[in-house]
């Protein structure tokens, strides 16, 4: 998805309240929905960086809105 769904949207799709969905998601997967999405985006960035000659193209392909968002996450997620 180009846009990450909000916690309310995810909870509505699962027919739960946002707080209950958040608790169940974290209990099941061990991370919050936001952290799960960030890890997926970082994984896509790592894969795309291997095959794309441009960092700018790779970060947009991975779902980052801007280079500053990518570099903020890259220091944490990519090492």
C-alpha positions in Angstrom: 0.0 0.0 0.0 1.2 3.5 -0.7 -0.3 4.7 2.5 -0.2 2.9 5.8 -3.6 2.3 7.2 -4.4 3.9 10.6 -4.9 1.9 13.7 -8.6 2.7 13.6 -8.8 1.4 10.0 -7.0 -1.9 10.9 -9.2 -2.3 14.0 -12.4 -1.7 12.0 -11.4 -4.3 9.4 -10.9 -6.8 12.3 -14.1 -5.8 14.0 -12.3 -4.7 17.1 -11.8 -1.4 19.0 -8.4 0.2 18.3 -7.1 -0.4 21.8 -8.1 -4.1 21.7 -6.7 -4.6 18.3 -3.4 -3.0 19.3 -3.2 -5.3 22.4 -4.0 -8.4 20.4 -1.6 -7.5 17.6 1.3 -6.9 20.0 0.4 -10.1 22.0 0.4 -12.2 18.9 3.3 -10.8 16.9 5.4 -9.2 19.7 5.5 -5.8 18.1 3.1 -2.9 17.5 1.3 -2.5 14.2 3.5 0.6 13.5 6.7 -1.3 14.3 5.5 -4.2 12.1 4.9 -1.8 9.2 8.2 0.0 9.7 10.1 -3.3 9.6 8.3 -4.3 6.4 9.2 -1.0 4.8 12.9 -1.3 5.9 12.9 -4.9 4.4 11.6 -3.6 1.1 14.2 -0.8 1.2 17.0 -3.3 1.7 15.8 -5.4 -1.2 15.2 -2.5 -3.5 18.6 -0.9 -2.8 20.3 -4.1 -4.1 18.6 -3.8 -7.5 18.1 -0.1 -8.0 20.9 2.2 -9.1 19.3 5.2 -7.3 18.8 5.5 -3.6 16.0 8.0 -4.3 14.1 5.5 -6.5 14.7 2.7 -3.9 13.3 4.7 -1.0 10.2 5.7 -2.9 9.7 2.1 -4.1 9.9 0.9 -0.5 7.1 3.3 0.5 9.0 6.2 2.1 7.5 9.7 1.4 10.7 11.6 1.6 14.4 11.1 1.9 14.4 12.5 5.4 11.9 9.8 6.5 14.1 7.2 4.9 17.3 8.4 6.5 15.7 8.7 9.9 14.6 5.1 9.7 17.7 3.9 7.9 19.9 4.8 10.9 17.8 2.5 13.1 16.6 -0.2 10.8 19.4 -0.7 8.2 22.4 -0.1 10.5 
